[in-house]
């Protein structure tokens, strides 16, 4: 477990150092609020974290986790027919 957690920490730390996340604000279209007599417009915006090469980093993380999942499925399949308990 320590080894797997160390790999996660190494990958995520490298991501933060090499390609840090930044706040990205995407403005949306102006909206008129309903039932008002005033000259008011509302500009909603979408705020999220982004990085320059986020898709690459997510691909690395998902690829690694996918390989772990496949390995876990393989181990579960190989041990499916074990009978008995460890304590006799």
Secondary structure, DSSP 8 states (H G I E B T S, - for coil): -HHHHHHHHHHHHHHHHHS--EEEEEEEEEE--TT--S---EEEEEEEEE-TTHHHHHHHHHHHHHHHHHHHHHHHHHTTT--S-S--
